[in-house]
Amino acid sequence: MLPQGDTRSPTPSSASGALVAQRGAGGDLQILYWQAPSTLNPHLATGPKDSDAARLVLEPLASLGKDGQAIANGLAAEIPTVANGGIAKDFTSVTWKLRQGVKWSDGTPFSADDVAFTYDYQCDPLTAASTFDRCDGVQSVVARDANTAVVTYRSPHPFVFQWGVGSEGAILQKDQYKGCVGAKAASCEADRKPIGTGPYKVRDFKGSDVVTYDLNGNFRDPNKPFFKSVTFKGGGDPDAAARALFQTGDIDYAWNLQVEATTLRTMAQSSQAGTLVTVFGSSVERVELNFSNPAASLGEKRSEPDTTHPFFSDRSVRRALAMATDRDAIAQRLYGDGIFGKATCNVLAAPEAMSSPNTKAFDVCKFDLSAANAELDRAGWVKGADGVRAKSGVKLAILFQTNVNARRENAQLILKKDWESVGFQVEVRSEPFSTFFLSSSPGGANRFWADAQMYADGGDPDPTAYLAASWTTGQIASKANNWLLGNRGRYSSKDFDALVTQLRAESDPATRAQLAIKANDLLVQDVAVIPLVQRAAVTSGIAKSLKGVDPSPWDSEMYNIADWRK
């Protein structure tokens, strides 16, 4: 989404709207992640355990708030917009004005050269950065002068904040990392003790165990951070972390509490020490339908886009399947009814401004077995003696795949029961997660040699790339592109393609939001996909004494740790 509204840099006492007391007055902040960090270089992170631990030290140009909008609490002096000239009207470049007088924790000055160097490091394929996807479509990042960096994209790029912003946008110190570019990145001592501009600096790092930090005396805000030190402990398990937060009160922050939902809710509700915080993001669990023919008898043509599915080509069949889908049951039984996820019929569920209010009224979004039966009856699909519907010799026999995961496999069983009650025959299978998204896997999502499949996916705050990659005709996966493109369902709609084309060119935020909603509604009404559950991006425990914590689904849970206080 394009930025709008007030883009001024926050005042020193309110980098994201929170007043913080005297620097260093708060003692030690205790954070517990049941997965321990193994590196403090977020560009080599294998998950939030690494990138979140690094965020105390290394900052991006800007953060991403709950609404997906950029926040100027990083190294940028202000958020670029089209109005202030920071974003090119054709979305091909963004000019960042940097804060002046910022120092690294070692006392040396920060400049745009560090920003340009980070691009060279991150976007060198030999570096093998886990954040390399942020480089896609970026032509260059250059220092115009000491206080200005310019990011240029190869073509119009509506999500101009793709590079250098949020959890994958950390800026590295050139002097420290200049010997670690490319193949040399694999063995870089700096990853254990990076020099940063953030509110804290690393005192000691015991890999796969604990990181201890001291406040950064060179941090740009003289009133922050509140805590004198931080202990970032890793290891254990979610249950132990929940007990330490809610029952004994030994810690201040417990990450990703993947505890059985009823147990977690009871612990949180009865706790005098802590509060459970759930924040929903863009990740949506969905059933994806195959619009091509996955029959093994087709050989090399199996699931190729120029084939047609024997029954999902009939919109009535797709509609009936959607009406026989009980997303509320899945959300309540398997996702803790709001703890780990909530039912949705939007494939674009966040940001809120782009989440369609219309789908609640769609018949395909209402669980109604009678309506599903009636839809199939009208379309001429007749139940046989075995209870399976058929038409012209074609049976409604579905091979339904997902990856090995208890929650997904249980969801398969819920769906199978209801789908079979209206005349489908459903065979379920699961593929190991390690191979499910490999294009080389015959049982994987990319080749899609099944009729339906279930997984979760989501996008950036600006949905253009997500919508384009997942459902436009030009992104259909096939043997010709080694099944590497994102339109796994082989869906094709000229109307949908036209909406995405408009979205790529439109600059007005309100109009963009309406186009995104139209695109979502088209997919849902055409049953290109059956959304099930909007998943929680954050399910963490916070001590009741800890203030200023405001997790964002678009960024690190530590993005505003400079504002935390007691």
C-alpha positions as CSV (number, residue, x, y, z in Angstrom):
1,M,0.0,0.0,0.0
2,L,1.3,3.5,-0.8
3,P,2.1,5.6,2.3
4,Q,-0.3,8.4,3.2
5,G,-0.9,10.9,5.9
6,D,1.8,12.2,8.3
7,T,5.3,11.2,7.1
8,R,7.3,13.3,9.5
9,S,10.0,11.6,11.6
10,P,8.7,10.7,15.2
11,T,9.9,13.0,17.9
12,P,12.7,11.6,20.1
13,S,10.3,10.6,22.8
14,S,7.8,8.9,20.6
15,A,9.3,6.9,17.8
16,S,6.1,5.0,17.4
17,G,3.8,7.0,19.6
18,A,4.9,5.8,23.0
19,L,6.5,7.9,25.7
20,V,9.6,6.3,27.2
21,A,11.2,7.2,30.5
22,Q,14.8,7.8,31.3
23,R,17.4,5.8,29.4
24,G,18.7,2.7,31.2
25,A,16.4,3.1,34.2
26,G,14.6,-0.2,33.7
27,G,17.2,-2.9,34.6
28,D,17.2,-6.1,32.5
29,L,14.5,-7.0,30.0
30,Q,13.9,-10.8,29.9
31,I,12.8,-12.2,26.5
32,L,12.2,-15.9,25.8
33,Y,12.1,-17.6,22.4
34,W,11.7,-21.3,22.6
35,Q,13.7,-21.5,19.4
36,A,17.2,-20.2,20.0
37,P,19.0,-17.8,17.7
38,S,21.9,-19.2,15.7
39,T,23.1,-16.0,14.0
40,L,22.6,-12.2,14.6
41,N,22.8,-11.4,10.9
42,P,19.1,-11.1,9.7
43,H,20.2,-11.6,6.1
44,L,21.3,-15.1,7.0
45,A,18.4,-15.8,9.3
46,T,16.5,-19.1,9.2
47,G,13.5,-17.6,11.0
48,P,12.2,-15.0,13.5
49,K,14.5,-16.5,16.2
50,D,17.4,-15.0,14.3
51,S,16.0,-11.9,12.7
52,D,14.2,-10.8,15.9
53,A,17.3,-11.2,18.0
54,A,19.2,-9.1,15.5
55,R,16.6,-6.4,15.4
56,L,17.7,-5.1,18.8
57,V,21.0,-4.1,17.1
58,L,20.4,-3.7,13.4
59,E,17.8,-1.3,11.9
60,P,16.0,-1.0,8.6
61,L,15.3,2.3,6.9
62,A,11.8,2.1,8.2
63,S,9.4,-0.3,10.0
64,L,6.0,-1.6,9.0
65,G,3.1,-1.0,11.4
66,K,0.0,-2.9,12.0
67,D,-1.8,-1.3,9.1
68,G,1.0,-2.2,6.7
69,Q,2.1,1.5,6.5
70,A,5.7,2.4,6.8
71,I,6.8,4.0,10.1
72,A,9.8,6.4,10.4
73,N,11.3,4.8,13.5
74,G,14.4,3.5,11.6
75,L,17.2,5.1,9.7
76,A,15.1,7.2,7.4
77,A,14.3,10.8,8.4
78,E,10.8,10.6,6.8
79,I,8.7,8.2,4.8
80,P,8.9,8.8,1.1
81,T,5.6,9.4,-0.7
82,V,4.5,10.5,-4.2
83,A,3.4,13.8,-2.7
84,N,6.7,14.6,-1.1
85,G,8.7,13.5,-4.2
86,G,10.2,10.5,-2.5
87,I,8.4,8.0,-4.7
88,A,8.5,8.3,-8.5
89,K,5.0,8.7,-10.0
90,D,5.6,5.6,-12.1
91,F,6.7,3.5,-9.1
92,T,10.2,2.9,-10.5
93,S,12.2,4.5,-7.7
94,V,12.1,5.6,-4.1
95,T,14.4,8.2,-2.6
96,W,15.2,7.9,1.1
97,K,16.3,10.9,3.1
98,L,18.4,9.6,6.0
99,R,18.6,10.8,9.6
100,Q,21.6,13.0,10.1
101,G,24.1,12.6,12.9
102,V,23.4,8.9,13.4
103,K,26.3,6.8,14.7
104,W,27.0,3.1,14.8
105,S,27.4,1.6,18.2
106,D,31.2,1.8,17.8
107,G,30.9,5.6,17.4
108,T,31.6,5.8,13.7
109,P,29.1,7.8,11.5
110,F,26.3,6.1,9.6
111,S,25.8,7.2,5.9
112,A,24.1,6.3,2.7
113,D,27.2,4.3,1.7
114,D,26.2,1.7,4.3
115,V,22.8,1.5,2.7
116,A,24.3,1.0,-0.8
117,F,26.8,-1.5,0.6
118,T,24.0,-3.6,2.2
119,Y,22.3,-3.9,-1.2
120,D,25.6,-5.2,-2.7
121,Y,25.9,-7.7,0.1
122,Q,22.3,-8.9,0.3
123,C,21.7,-9.1,-3.4
124,D,24.9,-10.9,-4.4
125,P,23.7,-14.4,-5.3
126,L,26.8,-15.9,-3.8
127,T,26.0,-14.4,-0.4
128,A,23.0,-16.8,-0.4
129,A,21.1,-14.3,1.8
130,S,17.8,-15.6,3.2
131,T,16.4,-12.2,2.4
132,F,17.5,-12.4,-1.3
133,D,13.8,-12.3,-2.4
134,R,13.8,-8.6,-1.4
135,C,16.2,-8.0,-4.3
136,D,13.7,-9.2,-6.9
137,G,13.1,-6.5,-9.4
138,V,15.6,-4.1,-7.8
139,Q,18.0,-2.6,-10.3
140,S,20.2,-0.6,-8.0
141,V,20.6,1.1,-4.6
142,V,23.0,4.0,-4.7
143,A,24.2,6.7,-2.4
144,R,23.2,10.1,-4.0
145,D,25.1,11.8,-1.1
146,A,25.9,11.0,2.5
147,N,22.3,11.5,3.6
148,T,20.3,10.2,0.6
149,A,19.9,6.7,-0.8
150,V,18.0,5.9,-4.0
151,V,16.4,2.5,-4.7
152,T,15.6,1.9,-8.3
153,Y,13.4,-0.9,-9.7
154,R,13.7,-2.3,-13.1
155,S,10.0,-1.7,-13.9
156,P,7.0,0.0,-12.1
157,H,6.9,-1.5,-8.7
158,P,3.9,-0.5,-6.5
159,F,5.4,-2.0,-3.3
160,V,8.3,0.4,-3.4
161,F,9.1,-0.5,0.2
162,Q,10.1,-4.0,-0.7
163,W,13.8,-3.4,-0.2
164,G,15.3,-1.9,3.0
165,V,12.1,-1.9,5.1
166,G,10.9,-4.2,7.8
167,S,12.3,-7.5,9.1
168,E,14.3,-8.2,6.0
169,G,15.6,-4.7,5.5
170,A,18.4,-4.5,8.1
171,I,21.2,-2.1,7.2
172,L,24.7,-3.4,7.8
173,Q,27.9,-1.5,8.6
174,K,30.1,-1.4,5.5
175,D,33.3,-1.3,7.4
176,Q,32.4,-4.4,9.4
177,Y,31.0,-6.5,6.6
178,K,33.0,-5.4,3.5
179,G,35.1,-8.6,3.8
180,C,32.0,-10.8,4.0
181,V,30.4,-10.3,0.6
182,G,29.5,-13.2,-1.7
183,A,31.0,-16.6,-0.9
184,K,32.9,-15.1,2.1
185,A,29.5,-14.5,3.8
186,A,29.3,-18.2,4.9
187,S,32.1,-17.7,7.6
188,C,31.8,-14.1,8.9
189,E,32.7,-13.4,12.5
190,A,30.6,-10.2,12.4
191,D,27.4,-12.3,12.4
192,R,28.0,-13.1,16.0
193,K,28.5,-9.5,17.1
194,P,27.2,-7.1,14.5
195,I,27.7,-3.4,15.0
196,G,24.4,-1.6,14.7
197,T,22.5,1.6,15.1
198,G,19.7,0.2,17.1
199,P,18.9,0.7,20.8
200,Y,21.1,-2.1,22.0
201,K,24.5,-3.6,21.3
202,V,25.6,-7.2,21.8
203,R,27.6,-8.0,25.0
204,D,27.8,-11.7,24.4
205,F,26.3,-14.4,22.1
206,K,26.2,-18.0,23.0
207,G,25.0,-19.6,19.8
208,S,21.7,-21.6,20.0
209,D,21.4,-20.5,23.6
210,V,21.3,-16.9,24.8
211,V,22.2,-13.4,23.7
212,T,22.9,-10.6,26.2
213,Y,22.8,-6.9,25.2
214,D,23.7,-3.6,26.8
215,L,22.1,-0.4,25.8
216,N,23.7,1.4,22.9
217,G,25.2,4.6,24.4
218,N,25.4,6.0,20.8
219,F,21.7,5.5,20.1
220,R,20.3,8.6,18.5
221,D,17.5,9.2,21.1
222,P,18.9,10.3,24.4
223,N,15.8,9.1,26.2
224,K,15.9,5.5,25.0
225,P,16.0,2.7,25.5
226,F,14.4,2.3,29.0
227,F,16.1,-1.0,29.8
228,K,19.8,-1.0,30.7
229,S,20.2,-4.5,29.3
230,V,18.4,-7.4,27.6
231,T,18.6,-11.1,28.0
232,F,17.3,-12.9,24.9
233,K,17.1,-16.6,26.0
234,G,16.5,-19.3,23.5
235,G,15.4,-22.9,23.8
236,G,12.9,-25.0,25.8
237,D,9.4,-25.5,24.4
238,P,6.2,-23.4,24.0
239,D,4.5,-24.9,27.1
240,A,7.5,-24.0,29.3
241,A,7.6,-20.5,27.9
242,A,3.9,-20.0,28.5
243,R,4.3,-21.2,32.2
244,A,7.2,-18.8,32.7
245,L,5.2,-15.9,31.4
246,F,1.7,-16.5,32.7
247,Q,2.3,-18.6,35.9
248,T,5.6,-17.8,37.5
249,G,6.1,-14.4,35.9
250,D,9.8,-15.0,35.4
251,I,10.0,-13.3,32.0
252,D,8.7,-10.2,30.3
253,Y,8.1,-11.5,26.7
254,A,7.4,-15.1,25.5
255,W,7.3,-15.6,21.7
256,N,5.0,-17.7,19.5
257,L,3.1,-19.7,22.2
258,Q,2.1,-22.7,20.1
259,V,0.4,-24.4,23.1
260,E,-2.9,-26.3,22.9
261,A,-5.5,-23.6,22.4
262,T,-7.8,-24.4,25.5
263,T,-4.8,-24.7,27.7
264,L,-3.3,-21.5,26.5
265,R,-6.5,-19.6,26.8
266,T,-7.0,-20.8,30.4
267,M,-3.5,-19.9,31.4
268,A,-3.8,-16.4,30.0
269,Q,-7.2,-15.7,31.4
270,S,-6.2,-16.8,34.9
271,S,-2.8,-15.1,34.9
272,Q,-2.0,-12.2,37.2
273,A,1.4,-11.8,35.5
274,G,0.8,-11.7,31.7
275,T,-1.4,-11.1,28.8
276,L,-1.8,-13.0,25.5
277,V,-1.5,-10.9,22.4
278,T,-2.8,-12.2,19.0
279,V,-2.2,-10.2,15.8
280,F,-3.6,-11.4,12.5
281,G,-1.6,-11.0,9.3
282,S,-2.0,-11.8,5.6
283,S,-1.4,-15.5,5.8
284,V,-4.6,-17.4,4.8
285,E,-5.1,-21.1,4.9
286,R,-6.9,-22.0,1.7
287,V,-8.0,-24.8,-0.5
288,E,-6.6,-24.4,-4.0
289,L,-8.5,-26.0,-6.9
290,N,-6.8,-27.4,-10.0
291,F,-8.1,-26.0,-13.2
292,S,-6.0,-28.3,-15.3
293,N,-6.3,-32.1,-15.6
294,P,-4.0,-34.0,-13.2
295,A,-4.8,-37.5,-14.5
296,A,-1.7,-39.7,-14.6
297,S,-3.0,-41.2,-17.9
298,L,-2.0,-37.9,-19.6
299,G,1.7,-38.5,-19.1
300,E,3.7,-35.5,-20.0
301,K,0.5,-33.4,-20.3
302,R,-0.5,-34.1,-16.7
303,S,-1.7,-30.8,-15.1
304,E,-0.4,-28.8,-18.0
305,P,-2.3,-25.5,-18.4
306,D,-3.6,-26.4,-21.9
307,T,-5.6,-29.2,-20.3
308,T,-9.0,-28.8,-18.6
309,H,-10.1,-30.3,-15.3
310,P,-12.8,-32.9,-15.8
311,F,-15.2,-31.4,-13.3
312,F,-13.7,-28.2,-11.7
313,S,-14.1,-26.6,-15.1
314,D,-17.8,-26.6,-14.1
315,R,-18.3,-23.5,-12.0
316,S,-21.3,-25.2,-10.3
317,V,-19.1,-27.9,-9.0
318,R,-16.7,-25.4,-7.6
319,R,-19.5,-23.4,-6.0
320,A,-21.0,-26.5,-4.4
321,L,-17.6,-27.5,-2.9
322,A,-17.3,-24.0,-1.4
323,M,-20.8,-24.2,0.1
324,A,-19.9,-27.5,1.6
325,T,-16.8,-26.0,3.3
326,D,-17.2,-25.4,7.1
327,R,-14.5,-22.9,7.8
328,D,-16.0,-22.0,11.1
329,A,-15.6,-25.6,12.3
330,I,-12.0,-25.6,11.2
331,A,-11.3,-22.3,12.9
332,Q,-13.0,-23.3,16.2
333,R,-11.7,-26.8,16.5
334,L,-8.2,-26.5,15.1
335,Y,-7.2,-22.8,15.5
336,G,-8.5,-22.1,18.9
337,D,-11.3,-19.9,17.7
338,G,-9.3,-16.7,17.4
339,I,-6.0,-17.7,19.2
340,F,-4.1,-19.1,16.2
341,G,-6.6,-18.2,13.5
342,K,-10.1,-17.1,12.6
343,A,-12.4,-18.0,9.8
344,T,-12.3,-15.9,6.7
345,C,-13.7,-16.0,3.2
346,N,-11.1,-13.5,1.9
347,V,-7.9,-14.6,0.3
348,L,-6.7,-11.0,0.8
349,A,-7.4,-10.7,4.5
350,A,-4.9,-7.9,5.4
351,P,-4.3,-5.0,5.6
352,E,-7.7,-4.1,6.9
353,A,-8.2,-1.4,4.3
354,M,-8.0,-4.0,1.5
355,S,-9.9,-6.8,3.3
356,S,-13.3,-7.1,1.5
357,P,-16.4,-6.5,3.6
358,N,-18.5,-8.0,0.7
359,T,-17.7,-11.7,1.0
360,K,-19.8,-12.3,4.1
361,A,-22.9,-12.0,1.9
362,F,-21.7,-14.3,-0.9
363,D,-23.5,-17.7,-1.0
364,V,-20.2,-19.5,-1.7
365,C,-19.0,-18.2,1.7
366,K,-21.9,-19.7,3.7
367,F,-21.7,-23.3,4.9
368,D,-24.9,-24.8,3.6
369,L,-25.0,-28.4,2.6
370,S,-28.6,-28.1,1.3
371,A,-27.5,-25.3,-1.1
372,A,-24.5,-27.4,-2.2
373,N,-26.7,-30.3,-3.0
374,A,-29.2,-28.1,-4.9
375,E,-26.3,-26.6,-6.9
376,L,-25.1,-30.0,-8.0
377,D,-28.6,-31.2,-8.8
378,R,-29.3,-28.2,-11.0
379,A,-26.0,-28.8,-12.9
380,G,-27.0,-32.4,-13.6
381,W,-24.5,-34.2,-11.3
382,V,-26.4,-37.3,-10.1
383,K,-25.7,-39.5,-7.1
384,G,-25.0,-43.1,-7.8
385,A,-25.6,-46.1,-5.6
386,D,-22.2,-45.4,-3.9
387,G,-23.3,-41.9,-3.0
388,V,-20.8,-40.3,-5.5
389,R,-22.2,-37.9,-8.0
390,A,-21.4,-38.3,-11.7
391,K,-22.2,-36.8,-15.1
392,S,-21.5,-38.1,-18.6
393,G,-19.3,-40.8,-17.1
394,V,-17.2,-38.4,-15.0
395,K,-17.3,-38.9,-11.2
396,L,-16.7,-36.2,-8.6
397,A,-13.6,-38.0,-7.2
398,I,-11.1,-35.6,-5.6
399,L,-7.5,-36.4,-4.6
400,F,-6.9,-33.8,-1.9
401,Q,-3.3,-33.2,-0.8
402,T,-1.5,-31.1,1.8
403,N,1.8,-31.3,3.7
404,V,2.3,-33.5,6.8
405,N,1.0,-31.3,9.6
406,A,-1.5,-32.5,12.3
407,R,-3.7,-29.3,12.0
408,R,-3.9,-29.5,8.2
409,E,-4.5,-33.3,8.2
410,N,-7.3,-32.8,10.7
411,A,-8.8,-30.0,8.5
412,Q,-8.7,-32.5,5.6
413,L,-10.9,-34.9,7.6
414,I,-13.4,-32.2,8.5
415,L,-13.6,-31.1,4.8
416,K,-13.7,-34.7,3.5
417,K,-16.8,-35.5,5.7
418,D,-18.8,-32.6,4.5
419,W,-17.7,-32.8,0.9
420,E,-18.6,-36.5,0.8
421,S,-22.0,-35.8,2.3
422,V,-23.0,-33.9,-0.8
423,G,-21.7,-36.4,-3.3
424,F,-18.0,-36.0,-3.7
425,Q,-15.6,-38.9,-3.2
426,V,-12.5,-37.6,-1.4
427,E,-9.1,-39.3,-1.0
428,V,-6.7,-37.4,1.2
429,R,-2.9,-37.6,1.1
430,S,0.0,-35.7,2.7
431,E,3.5,-34.9,1.5
432,P,6.4,-34.2,3.9
433,F,6.8,-30.4,4.4
434,S,10.4,-30.6,3.2
435,T,9.3,-31.6,-0.3
436,F,5.8,-30.1,-0.6
437,F,7.0,-26.9,-2.1
438,L,9.8,-28.3,-4.2
439,S,9.1,-28.1,-8.0
440,S,10.9,-31.5,-8.3
441,S,8.4,-33.3,-6.1
442,P,5.7,-35.3,-7.9
443,G,3.5,-35.0,-4.7
444,G,4.1,-31.3,-4.2
445,A,2.1,-28.2,-4.6
446,N,3.9,-26.9,-7.6
447,R,3.3,-29.8,-10.0
448,F,-0.2,-30.2,-8.4
449,W,-0.9,-33.7,-9.6
450,A,-4.0,-33.7,-7.5
451,D,-7.5,-32.1,-7.7
452,A,-7.3,-29.9,-4.6
453,Q,-4.6,-28.9,-2.2
454,M,-4.3,-27.0,1.1
455,Y,-1.6,-24.7,2.4
456,A,-1.2,-21.1,3.7
457,D,0.1,-18.1,1.8
458,G,0.1,-14.3,2.1
459,G,1.7,-11.2,0.8
460,D,3.3,-7.8,1.5
461,P,1.2,-4.9,2.7
462,D,0.8,-4.0,-0.9
463,P,-1.0,-7.0,-2.5
464,T,0.0,-6.4,-6.1
465,A,2.8,-9.0,-6.3
466,Y,0.8,-11.5,-4.2
467,L,-2.2,-11.3,-6.5
468,A,-0.2,-11.3,-9.7
469,A,2.0,-14.2,-8.7
470,S,-0.7,-16.4,-7.4
471,W,-3.5,-16.0,-10.0
472,T,-2.6,-14.1,-13.2
473,T,-2.4,-16.0,-16.4
474,G,1.2,-15.1,-17.0
475,Q,2.3,-16.8,-13.8
476,I,0.8,-20.2,-14.4
477,A,3.1,-23.0,-13.3
478,S,3.9,-25.6,-16.0
479,K,6.6,-28.0,-17.1
480,A,7.9,-25.3,-19.5
481,N,8.9,-23.1,-16.5
482,N,9.9,-26.1,-14.3
483,W,6.8,-25.5,-12.2
484,L,8.5,-22.5,-10.5
485,L,5.8,-19.9,-11.1
486,G,3.2,-19.1,-8.4
487,N,-0.1,-19.8,-10.1
488,R,-0.2,-23.4,-9.0
489,G,-4.0,-23.8,-9.7
490,R,-3.5,-22.9,-13.4
491,Y,-6.3,-20.3,-13.0
492,S,-6.9,-17.9,-15.9
493,S,-9.3,-15.0,-16.0
494,K,-9.1,-12.0,-18.4
495,D,-11.1,-9.9,-15.9
496,F,-8.8,-10.7,-13.0
497,D,-5.7,-10.1,-15.2
498,A,-7.2,-6.7,-16.1
499,L,-7.7,-5.8,-12.4
500,V,-4.1,-6.6,-11.6
501,T,-2.9,-4.5,-14.6
502,Q,-4.9,-1.6,-13.2
503,L,-3.5,-2.1,-9.7
504,R,0.1,-2.0,-11.1
505,A,-0.6,1.5,-12.5
506,E,-2.9,3.2,-10.0
507,S,-1.3,5.6,-7.5
508,D,-4.3,6.7,-5.4
509,P,-4.4,4.6,-2.2
510,A,-8.2,4.6,-1.9
511,T,-8.6,3.5,-5.5
512,R,-5.9,0.8,-5.1
513,A,-7.7,-0.6,-2.1
514,Q,-11.0,-0.8,-4.1
515,L,-9.2,-2.6,-6.9
516,A,-7.6,-5.1,-4.5
517,I,-11.1,-5.8,-3.0
518,K,-12.5,-6.3,-6.5
519,A,-9.7,-8.7,-7.3
520,N,-10.4,-10.6,-4.1
521,D,-14.1,-10.8,-4.7
522,L,-13.6,-12.0,-8.2
523,L,-11.5,-14.9,-7.0
524,V,-13.9,-15.9,-4.3
525,Q,-17.0,-15.7,-6.4
526,D,-15.4,-17.6,-9.2
527,V,-14.2,-20.1,-6.6
528,A,-10.6,-19.9,-8.0
529,V,-9.7,-20.6,-4.4
530,I,-11.6,-21.4,-1.1
531,P,-10.2,-19.3,1.8
532,L,-10.5,-21.0,5.2
533,V,-8.7,-19.3,8.0
534,Q,-6.7,-16.1,8.5
535,R,-3.8,-17.1,10.6
536,A,-2.3,-15.3,13.5
537,A,1.1,-13.7,12.7
538,V,1.7,-13.1,16.4
539,T,0.6,-15.2,19.4
540,S,2.9,-14.1,22.2
541,G,2.8,-13.5,25.9
542,I,3.6,-10.1,27.4
543,A,4.1,-9.2,31.1
544,K,1.4,-7.0,32.4
545,S,4.1,-4.6,33.7
546,L,5.6,-4.2,30.2
547,K,4.4,-1.2,28.3
548,G,4.8,0.1,24.7
549,V,4.7,-3.4,23.0
550,D,2.6,-3.2,19.9
551,P,3.3,-6.1,17.6
552,S,2.9,-5.8,13.8
553,P,2.0,-8.7,11.5
554,W,4.3,-7.2,8.8
555,D,7.5,-6.8,10.8
556,S,9.6,-8.2,13.6
557,E,8.0,-8.5,17.0
558,M,10.9,-6.5,18.2
559,Y,10.5,-3.6,15.7
560,N,9.7,-1.0,18.3
561,I,11.7,-2.4,21.3
562,A,13.2,1.1,21.8
563,D,9.8,2.1,23.1
564,W,9.3,-0.7,25.6
565,R,9.3,0.3,29.2
566,K,7.9,-0.5,32.6
